[in-house]
Amino acid sequence: MAIIDLLIDILSQIGKFIMNLLSWIYENFMDLSFFEKMITISFVPAFFAVILSVAKFHLFNTYYYINNPLAVYMIGIVFVMIATHFFPGTVSLAIRIISNAYYLFWVIYIHIGKGIAQTDYSLSPGYFVNLGVPILLIALSVFSYLEGGD
């Protein structure tokens, strides 16, 4: 019986810790300005930019899909966008714009330079999500800066 009571106590403490952590995250989220909240929520389209295929090609009566070769960088940009909330306004804006513009440049370049695949391919909707997410993040960063949400 003592072991069961100990396990119940441990699970109770873990549950309290998780609830306190979620409460802290929620309170900090609610304290953010509107555009900072939108930047935080932007991990959802960024997630789709990572998992959606960017191109497809036809071979032997089957379509093969190519994943985003730059997906790791989009994950990093999401972390940068959230972490730069703690920096001063101008520094935060510069870091956000530079990181997103850099990603956007390489997404465009990889298609123009035919670096997605060594065969003929057609773009998938995921490619356009990969174009739209950094543009959205740049716009939200500028609006957040103009609003004074630093």
N, CA and C atoms as an extended XYZ file, in Angstrom:
450
Properties=species:S:1:pos:R:3:atomname:S:1:resname:S:1:resid:I:1 pbc="F F F"
N         0.809       -1.199        0.000 N   MET     1
C         0.000        0.000        0.000 CA  MET     1
C         0.852        1.262        0.000 C   MET     1
N         1.990        1.198        0.663 N   ALA     2
C         2.848        2.378        0.744 CA  ALA     2
C         3.381        2.753       -0.635 C   ALA     2
N         3.661        1.761       -1.465 N   ILE     3
C         4.168        2.035       -2.813 CA  ILE     3
C         3.078        2.704       -3.656 C   ILE     3
N         1.856        2.244       -3.532 N   ILE     4
C         0.750        2.840       -4.282 CA  ILE     4
C         0.530        4.277       -3.844 C   ILE     4
N         0.590        4.525       -2.526 N   ASP     5
C         0.443        5.896       -2.024 CA  ASP     5
C         1.572        6.782       -2.528 C   ASP     5
N         2.779        6.232       -2.570 N   LEU     6
C         3.934        6.988       -3.077 CA  LEU     6
C         3.758        7.310       -4.560 C   LEU     6
N         3.304        6.345       -5.358 N   LEU     7
C         3.070        6.583       -6.787 CA  LEU     7
C         1.973        7.624       -7.004 C   LEU     7
N         0.914        7.551       -6.208 N   ILE     8
C        -0.161        8.538       -6.311 CA  ILE     8
C         0.358        9.921       -5.967 C   ILE     8
N         1.194       10.014       -4.938 N   ASP     9
C         1.771       11.298       -4.540 CA  ASP     9
C         2.685       11.853       -5.632 C   ASP     9
N         3.504       10.995       -6.221 N   ILE    10
C         4.402       11.429       -7.297 CA  ILE    10
C         3.594       11.904       -8.497 C   ILE    10
N         2.588       11.145       -8.900 N   LEU    11
C         1.746       11.546      -10.031 CA  LEU    11
C         1.001       12.840       -9.733 C   LEU    11
N         0.579       13.022       -8.491 N   SER    12
C        -0.095       14.249       -8.090 CA  SER    12
C         0.848       15.442       -8.200 C   SER    12
N         2.090       15.278       -7.761 N   GLN    13
C         3.075       16.359       -7.847 CA  GLN    13
C         3.407       16.690       -9.300 C   GLN    13
N         3.529       15.673      -10.123 N   ILE    14
C         3.793       15.902      -11.550 CA  ILE    14
C         2.609       16.632      -12.181 C   ILE    14
N         1.393       16.230      -11.846 N   GLY    15
C         0.199       16.903      -12.362 CA  GLY    15
C         0.132       18.355      -11.931 C   GLY    15
N         0.458       18.639      -10.668 N   LYS    16
C         0.464       20.026      -10.182 CA  LYS    16
C         1.511       20.854      -10.916 C   LYS    16
N         2.685       20.249      -11.135 N   PHE    17
C         3.744       20.952      -11.855 CA  PHE    17
C         3.312       21.288      -13.277 C   PHE    17
N         2.717       20.329      -13.951 N   ILE    18
C         2.263       20.553      -15.328 CA  ILE    18
C         1.174       21.624      -15.365 C   ILE    18
N         0.250       21.576      -14.435 N   MET    19
C        -0.816       22.584      -14.393 CA  MET    19
C        -0.255       23.970      -14.094 C   MET    19
N         0.717       24.071      -13.187 N   ASN    20
C         1.350       25.360      -12.902 CA  ASN    20
C         2.107       25.877      -14.116 C   ASN    20
N         2.782       24.984      -14.826 N   LEU    21
C         3.508       25.386      -16.031 CA  LEU    21
C         2.551       25.876      -17.113 C   LEU    21
N         1.468       25.152      -17.331 N   LEU    22
C         0.480       25.578      -18.329 CA  LEU    22
C        -0.169       26.901      -17.933 C   LEU    22
N        -0.427       27.086      -16.652 N   SER    23
C        -1.000       28.337      -16.171 CA  SER    23
C        -0.033       29.495      -16.407 C   SER    23
N         1.248       29.265      -16.134 N   TRP    24
C         2.259       30.300      -16.357 CA  TRP    24
C         2.365       30.662      -17.837 C   TRP    24
N         2.358       29.659      -18.704 N   ILE    25
C         2.421       29.898      -20.149 CA  ILE    25
C         1.194       30.684      -20.606 C   ILE    25
N         0.029       30.301      -20.143 N   TYR    26
C        -1.209       30.986      -20.518 CA  TYR    26
C        -1.195       32.437      -20.044 C   TYR    26
N        -0.773       32.685      -18.811 N   GLU    27
C        -0.736       34.058      -18.295 CA  GLU    27
C         0.245       34.915      -19.081 C   GLU    27
N         1.423       34.374      -19.397 N   ASN    28
C         2.380       35.134      -20.203 CA  ASN    28
C         1.855       35.387      -21.604 C   ASN    28
N         1.175       34.406      -22.177 N   PHE    29
C         0.598       34.583      -23.507 CA  PHE    29
C        -0.452       35.690      -23.493 C   PHE    29
N        -1.278       35.719      -22.467 N   MET    30
C        -2.331       36.730      -22.389 CA  MET    30
C        -1.775       38.132      -22.168 C   MET    30
N        -0.567       38.238      -21.616 N   ASP    31
C         0.062       39.540      -21.397 CA  ASP    31
C         0.680       40.116      -22.668 C   ASP    31
N         0.835       39.315      -23.712 N   LEU    32
C         1.446       39.776      -24.954 CA  LEU    32
C         0.494       40.698      -25.710 C   LEU    32
N         1.080       41.549      -26.557 N   SER    33
C         0.260       42.381      -27.427 CA  SER    33
C        -0.360       41.511      -28.518 C   SER    33
N        -1.305       42.075      -29.258 N   PHE    34
C        -2.021       41.308      -30.282 CA  PHE    34
C        -1.063       40.714      -31.308 C   PHE    34
N        -0.152       41.524      -31.835 N   PHE    35
C         0.738       41.034      -32.887 CA  PHE    35
C         1.757       40.042      -32.344 C   PHE    35
N         2.167       40.200      -31.091 N   GLU    36
C         3.055       39.203      -30.486 CA  GLU    36
C         2.313       37.873      -30.294 C   GLU    36
N         1.032       37.955      -29.974 N   LYS    37
C         0.237       36.726      -29.884 CA  LYS    37
C         0.160       36.055      -31.250 C   LYS    37
N        -0.035       36.859      -32.288 N   MET    38
C        -0.122       36.295      -33.634 CA  MET    38
C         1.210       35.665      -34.047 C   MET    38
N         2.317       36.273      -33.640 N   ILE    39
C         3.632       35.691      -33.934 CA  ILE    39
C         3.770       34.351      -33.224 C   ILE    39
N         3.318       34.303      -31.987 N   THR    40
C         3.399       33.050      -31.226 CA  THR    40
C         2.524       31.973      -31.859 C   THR    40
N         1.335       32.357      -32.302 N   ILE    41
C         0.421       31.400      -32.925 CA  ILE    41
C         0.895       30.988      -34.319 C   ILE    41
N         1.791       31.767      -34.901 N   SER    42
C         2.246       31.479      -36.264 CA  SER    42
C         3.030       30.179      -36.374 C   SER    42
N         3.265       29.504      -35.242 N   PHE    43
C         3.926       28.206      -35.353 CA  PHE    43
C         3.038       27.207      -36.088 C   PHE    43
N         1.732       27.455      -36.148 N   VAL    44
C         0.837       26.517      -36.842 CA  VAL    44
C         1.094       26.519      -38.349 C   VAL    44
N         1.046       27.683      -39.029 N   PRO    45
C         1.385       27.621      -40.466 CA  PRO    45
C         2.847       27.259      -40.703 C   PRO    45
N         3.729       27.606      -39.780 N   ALA    46
C         5.131       27.212      -39.930 CA  ALA    46
C         5.268       25.696      -39.850 C   ALA    46
N         4.472       25.067      -39.009 N   PHE    47
C         4.465       23.608      -38.913 CA  PHE    47
C         4.051       23.005      -40.257 C   PHE    47
N         3.032       23.577      -40.887 N   PHE    48
C         2.605       23.070      -42.187 CA  PHE    48
C         3.647       23.342      -43.258 C   PHE    48
N         4.374       24.446      -43.139 N   ALA    49
C         5.446       24.725      -44.089 CA  ALA    49
C         6.533       23.666      -43.983 C   ALA    49
N         6.709       23.125      -42.810 N   VAL    50
C         7.733       22.102      -42.607 CA  VAL    50
C         7.276       20.749      -43.139 C   VAL    50
N         6.034       20.364      -42.883 N   ILE    51
C         5.618       18.996      -43.209 CA  ILE    51
C         5.073       18.817      -44.616 C   ILE    51
N         4.595       19.887      -45.246 N   LEU    52
C         4.038       19.738      -46.590 CA  LEU    52
C         5.139       19.577      -47.627 C   LEU    52
N         4.854       18.792      -48.645 N   SER    53
C         5.836       18.632      -49.711 CA  SER    53
C         5.882       19.898      -50.554 C   SER    53
N         7.060       20.197      -51.093 N   VAL    54
C         7.227       21.414      -51.879 CA  VAL    54
C         7.180       21.153      -53.377 C   VAL    54
N         7.362       19.918      -53.777 N   ALA    55
C         7.344       19.608      -55.212 CA  ALA    55
C         6.981       18.134      -55.400 C   ALA    55
N         6.610       17.844      -56.640 N   LYS    56
C         6.335       16.450      -56.983 CA  LYS    56
C         6.825       16.212      -58.404 C   LYS    56
N         7.192       14.969      -58.660 N   PHE    57
C         7.584       14.605      -60.011 CA  PHE    57
C         6.975       13.252      -60.344 C   PHE    57
N         6.832       13.011      -61.632 N   HIS    58
C         6.168       11.815      -62.130 CA  HIS    58
C         7.220       10.856      -62.666 C   HIS    58
N         7.164        9.613      -62.178 N   LEU    59
C         8.108        8.601      -62.629 CA  LEU    59
C         7.423        7.239      -62.570 C   LEU    59
N         7.413        6.526      -63.671 N   PHE    60
C         6.815        5.197      -63.751 CA  PHE    60
C         5.362        5.192      -63.259 C   PHE    60
N         4.575        6.091      -63.795 N   ASN    61
C         3.142        6.193      -63.492 CA  ASN    61
C         2.831        6.439      -62.014 C   ASN    61
N         3.762        7.024      -61.307 N   THR    62
C         3.566        7.339      -59.898 CA  THR    62
C         4.127        8.724      -59.623 C   THR    62
N         3.437        9.449      -58.774 N   TYR    63
C         3.953       10.743      -58.338 CA  TYR    63
C         4.776       10.560      -57.071 C   TYR    63
N         5.929       11.170      -57.053 N   TYR    64
C         6.801       11.176      -55.881 CA  TYR    64
C         6.858       12.608      -55.355 C   TYR    64
N         6.775       12.726      -54.058 N   TYR    65
C         6.730       14.043      -53.429 CA  TYR    65
C         8.062       14.333      -52.750 C   TYR    65
N         8.465       15.587      -52.844 N   ILE    66
C         9.741       16.022      -52.285 CA  ILE    66
C         9.455       16.917      -51.086 C   ILE    66
N        10.034       16.574      -49.953 N   ASN    67
C         9.860       17.385      -48.765 CA  ASN    67
C        10.720       18.642      -48.829 C   ASN    67
N        10.432       19.553      -47.943 N   ASN    68
C        11.136       20.816      -47.888 CA  ASN    68
C        12.572       20.594      -47.414 C   ASN    68
N        13.558       20.883      -48.266 N   PRO    69
C        14.952       20.711      -47.818 CA  PRO    69
C        15.379       21.762      -46.801 C   PRO    69
N        14.595       22.811      -46.636 N   LEU    70
C        14.929       23.886      -45.700 CA  LEU    70
C        14.090       23.832      -44.421 C   LEU    70
N        13.441       22.711      -44.166 N   ALA    71
C        12.503       22.612      -43.046 CA  ALA    71
C        13.159       22.895      -41.695 C   ALA    71
N        14.376       22.483      -41.525 N   VAL    72
C        15.064       22.703      -40.250 CA  VAL    72
C        15.178       24.192      -39.957 C   VAL    72
N        15.398       24.985      -40.982 N   TYR    73
C        15.545       26.421      -40.778 CA  TYR    73
C        14.218       27.063      -40.373 C   TYR    73
N        13.112       26.567      -40.894 N   MET    74
C        11.813       27.118      -40.505 CA  MET    74
C        11.538       26.834      -39.029 C   MET    74
N        11.916       25.663      -38.564 N   ILE    75
C        11.761       25.348      -37.147 CA  ILE    75
C        12.595       26.323      -36.313 C   ILE    75
N        13.811       26.581      -36.749 N   GLY    76
C        14.668       27.537      -36.051 CA  GLY    76
C        14.099       28.940      -36.064 C   GLY    76
N        13.496       29.330      -37.164 N   ILE    77
C        12.916       30.671      -37.262 CA  ILE    77
C        11.761       30.826      -36.280 C   ILE    77
N        10.970       29.793      -36.093 N   VAL    78
C         9.880       29.866      -35.109 CA  VAL    78
C        10.454       30.118      -33.723 C   VAL    78
N        11.523       29.416      -33.368 N   PHE    79
C        12.153       29.641      -32.071 CA  PHE    79
C        12.737       31.053      -31.980 C   PHE    79
N        13.332       31.528      -33.058 N   VAL    80
C        13.880       32.895      -33.074 CA  VAL    80
C        12.767       33.917      -32.892 C   VAL    80
N        11.648       33.708      -33.562 N   MET    81
C        10.536       34.652      -33.475 CA  MET    81
C        10.003       34.746      -32.044 C   MET    81
N         9.919       33.637      -31.374 N   ILE    82
C         9.416       33.646      -29.999 CA  ILE    82
C        10.477       34.178      -29.040 C   ILE    82
N        11.734       33.797      -29.237 N   ALA    83
C        12.806       34.223      -28.334 CA  ALA    83
C        13.095       35.713      -28.452 C   ALA    83
N        12.929       36.295      -29.629 N   THR    84
C        13.255       37.715      -29.795 CA  THR    84
C        12.234       38.624      -29.138 C   THR    84
N        11.190       38.064      -28.617 N   HIS    85
C        10.236       38.879      -27.858 CA  HIS    85
C        10.924       39.512      -26.654 C   HIS    85
N        11.978       38.898      -26.149 N   PHE    86
C        12.660       39.376      -24.953 CA  PHE    86
C        13.745       40.397      -25.256 C   PHE    86
N        14.002       40.699      -26.534 N   PHE    87
C        15.004       41.699      -26.905 CA  PHE    87
C        14.332       43.053      -27.110 C   PHE    87
N        15.121       44.122      -27.073 N   PRO    88
C        14.542       45.450      -27.345 CA  PRO    88
C        13.946       45.514      -28.754 C   PRO    88
N        13.019       46.445      -28.954 N   GLY    89
C        12.234       46.540      -30.182 CA  GLY    89
C        13.012       46.532      -31.475 C   GLY    89
N        13.998       47.413      -31.634 N   THR    90
C        14.722       47.519      -32.897 CA  THR    90
C        15.587       46.290      -33.132 C   THR    90
N        16.227       45.798      -32.099 N   VAL    91
C        17.059       44.596      -32.236 CA  VAL    91
C        16.177       43.403      -32.612 C   VAL    91
N        15.061       43.275      -31.941 N   SER    92
C        14.124       42.191      -32.226 CA  SER    92
C        13.635       42.259      -33.671 C   SER    92
N        13.249       43.447      -34.104 N   LEU    93
C        12.767       43.622      -35.480 CA  LEU    93
C        13.846       43.238      -36.483 C   LEU    93
N        15.071       43.689      -36.259 N   ALA    94
C        16.162       43.389      -37.195 CA  ALA    94
C        16.426       41.894      -37.271 C   ALA    94
N        16.480       41.224      -36.125 N   ILE    95
C        16.741       39.777      -36.114 CA  ILE    95
C        15.617       39.039      -36.829 C   ILE    95
N        14.392       39.433      -36.558 N   ARG    96
C        13.248       38.762      -37.175 CA  ARG    96
C        13.222       38.958      -38.684 C   ARG    96
N        13.425       40.169      -39.136 N   ILE    97
C        13.385       40.435      -40.577 CA  ILE    97
C        14.541       39.747      -41.290 C   ILE    97
N        15.728       39.821      -40.723 N   ILE    98
C        16.890       39.202      -41.369 CA  ILE    98
C        16.717       37.683      -41.471 C   ILE    98
N        16.284       37.050      -40.393 N   SER    99
C        16.148       35.588      -40.430 CA  SER    99
C        15.063       35.148      -41.415 C   SER    99
N        13.956       35.853      -41.449 N   ASN   100
C        12.882       35.485      -42.373 CA  ASN   100
C        13.232       35.821      -43.819 C   ASN   100
N        13.885       36.954      -44.042 N   ALA   101
C        14.278       37.323      -45.402 CA  ALA   101
C        15.330       36.342      -45.932 C   ALA   101
N        16.216       35.910      -45.061 N   TYR   102
C        17.236       34.927      -45.454 CA  TYR   102
C        16.578       33.615      -45.873 C   TYR   102
N        15.637       33.156      -45.068 N   TYR   103
C        14.907       31.933      -45.404 CA  TYR   103
C        14.134       32.104      -46.717 C   TYR   103
N        13.451       33.228      -46.861 N   LEU   104
C        12.668       33.497      -48.065 CA  LEU   104
C        13.565       33.514      -49.307 C   LEU   104
N        14.734       34.128      -49.184 N   PHE   105
C        15.682       34.158      -50.296 CA  PHE   105
C        16.048       32.740      -50.733 C   PHE   105
N        16.365       31.865      -49.774 N   TRP   106
C        16.789       30.516      -50.120 CA  TRP   106
C        15.647       29.663      -50.644 C   TRP   106
N        14.417       29.914      -50.178 N   VAL   107
C        13.272       29.176      -50.719 CA  VAL   107
C        13.079       29.530      -52.194 C   VAL   107
N        13.209       30.788      -52.516 N   ILE   108
C        13.075       31.222      -53.911 CA  ILE   108
C        14.257       30.723      -54.739 C   ILE   108
N        15.456       30.856      -54.186 N   TYR   109
C        16.663       30.458      -54.904 CA  TYR   109
C        16.687       28.966      -55.212 C   TYR   109
N        16.262       28.150      -54.266 N   ILE   110
C        16.316       26.701      -54.473 CA  ILE   110
C        15.394       26.277      -55.618 C   ILE   110
N        14.305       27.007      -55.815 N   HIS   111
C        13.426       26.690      -56.944 CA  HIS   111
C        14.005       27.233      -58.249 C   HIS   111
N        14.454       28.469      -58.242 N   ILE   112
C        15.001       29.059      -59.465 CA  ILE   112
C        16.242       28.303      -59.925 C   ILE   112
N        17.069       27.884      -58.983 N   GLY   113
C        18.288       27.158      -59.314 CA  GLY   113
C        18.073       25.674      -59.548 C   GLY   113
N        16.817       25.246      -59.596 N   LYS   114
C        16.459       23.830      -59.808 CA  LYS   114
C        17.151       22.920      -58.789 C   LYS   114
N        17.221       23.392      -57.549 N   GLY   115
C        17.875       22.615      -56.504 CA  GLY   115
C        16.938       21.700      -55.743 C   GLY   115
N        15.655       21.754      -56.040 N   ILE   116
C        14.710       20.893      -55.333 CA  ILE   116
C        14.872       19.450      -55.791 C   ILE   116
N        14.999       19.243      -57.091 N   ALA   117
C        15.165       17.886      -57.633 CA  ALA   117
C        15.981       17.970      -58.919 C   ALA   117
N        16.595       16.867      -59.269 N   GLN   118
C        17.417       16.818      -60.474 CA  GLN   118
C        16.611       16.382      -61.695 C   GLN   118
N        15.309       16.396      -61.584 N   THR   119
C        14.424       16.009      -62.677 CA  THR   119
C        13.361       17.094      -62.821 C   THR   119
N        12.539       16.965      -63.840 N   ASP   120
C        11.448       17.916      -64.002 CA  ASP   120
C        10.429       17.690      -62.889 C   ASP   120
N        10.012       18.748      -62.275 N   TYR   121
C         9.062       18.652      -61.171 CA  TYR   121
C         8.068       19.791      -61.273 C   TYR   121
N         6.970       19.621      -60.582 N   SER   122
C         5.994       20.708      -60.465 CA  SER   122
C         5.877       21.062      -58.995 C   SER   122
N         5.626       22.322      -58.756 N   LEU   123
C         5.535       22.790      -57.377 CA  LEU   123
C         4.235       22.331      -56.738 C   LEU   123
N         4.302       22.018      -55.475 N   SER   124
C         3.129       21.644      -54.695 CA  SER   124
C         2.680       22.852      -53.874 C   SER   124
N         1.468       22.803      -53.338 N   PRO   125
C         1.004       23.920      -52.501 CA  PRO   125
C         1.910       24.195      -51.301 C   PRO   125
N         2.624       23.196      -50.837 N   GLY   126
C         3.536       23.396      -49.713 CA  GLY   126
C         4.624       24.410      -50.011 C   GLY   126
N         5.017       24.516      -51.284 N   TYR   127
C         6.033       25.505      -51.648 CA  TYR   127
C         5.511       26.909      -51.394 C   TYR   127
N         4.256       27.124      -51.737 N   PHE   128
C         3.683       28.457      -51.564 CA  PHE   128
C         3.423       28.774      -50.094 C   PHE   128
N         3.183       27.752      -49.295 N   VAL   129
C         3.107       27.950      -47.845 CA  VAL   129
C         4.481       28.377      -47.339 C   VAL   129
N         5.550       27.778      -47.894 N   ASN   130
C         6.910       28.146      -47.515 CA  ASN   130
C         7.260       29.565      -47.943 C   ASN   130
N         6.600       30.074      -48.960 N   LEU   131
C         6.784       31.478      -49.332 CA  LEU   131
C         5.960       32.399      -48.445 C   LEU   131
N         4.754       31.964      -48.116 N   GLY   132
C         3.837       32.817      -47.372 CA  GLY   132
C         4.179       32.990      -45.906 C   GLY   132
N         4.696       31.941      -45.280 N   VAL   133
C         4.971       32.015      -43.843 CA  VAL   133
C         6.026       33.071      -43.509 C   VAL   133
N         7.175       33.120      -44.189 N   PRO   134
C         8.130       34.179      -43.835 CA  PRO   134
C         7.600       35.582      -44.145 C   PRO   134
N         6.799       35.704      -45.203 N   ILE   135
C         6.208       37.012      -45.505 CA  ILE   135
C         5.247       37.411      -44.390 C   ILE   135
N         4.442       36.460      -43.925 N   LEU   136
C         3.532       36.706      -42.807 CA  LEU   136
C         4.312       37.093      -41.556 C   LEU   136
N         5.388       36.377      -41.266 N   LEU   137
C         6.169       36.662      -40.071 CA  LEU   137
C         6.854       38.021      -40.146 C   LEU   137
N         7.319       38.400      -41.321 N   ILE   138
C         7.916       39.725      -41.487 CA  ILE   138
C         6.865       40.798      -41.252 C   ILE   138
N         5.681       40.616      -41.834 N   ALA   139
C         4.605       41.601      -41.658 CA  ALA   139
C         4.203       41.702      -40.184 C   ALA   139
N         4.041       40.576      -39.514 N   LEU   140
C         3.677       40.599      -38.098 CA  LEU   140
C         4.770       41.254      -37.258 C   LEU   140
N         6.023       41.034      -37.612 N   SER   141
C         7.130       41.660      -36.887 CA  SER   141
C         7.099       43.179      -37.035 C   SER   141
N         6.859       43.633      -38.255 N   VAL   142
C         6.797       45.085      -38.487 CA  VAL   142
C         5.607       45.690      -37.752 C   VAL   142
N         4.453       45.045      -37.825 N   PHE   143
C         3.271       45.562      -37.124 CA  PHE   143
C         3.480       45.564      -35.610 C   PHE   143
N         4.132       44.541      -35.101 N   SER   144
C         4.419       44.474      -33.669 CA  SER   144
C         5.346       45.599      -33.252 C   SER   144
N         6.346       45.866      -34.089 N   TYR   145
C         7.276       46.958      -33.797 CA  TYR   145
C         6.572       48.306      -33.830 C   TYR   145
N         5.733       48.500      -34.850 N   LEU   146
C         5.003       49.779      -34.966 CA  LEU   146
C         3.999       49.965      -33.842 C   LEU   146
N         3.434       48.862      -33.356 N   GLU   147
C         2.488       48.931      -32.260 CA  GLU   147
C         3.199       49.183      -30.926 C   GLU   147
N         4.500       48.904      -30.908 N   GLY   148
C         5.244       49.069      -29.666 CA  GLY   148
C         5.136       47.857      -28.787 C   GLY   148
N         4.951       46.697      -29.401 N   GLY   149
C         4.757       45.470      -28.647 CA  GLY   149
C         6.032       44.795      -28.244 C   GLY   149
N         7.068       45.552      -27.909 N   ASP   150
C         8.331       44.910      -27.506 CA  ASP   150
C         8.437       44.679      -26.054 C   ASP   150
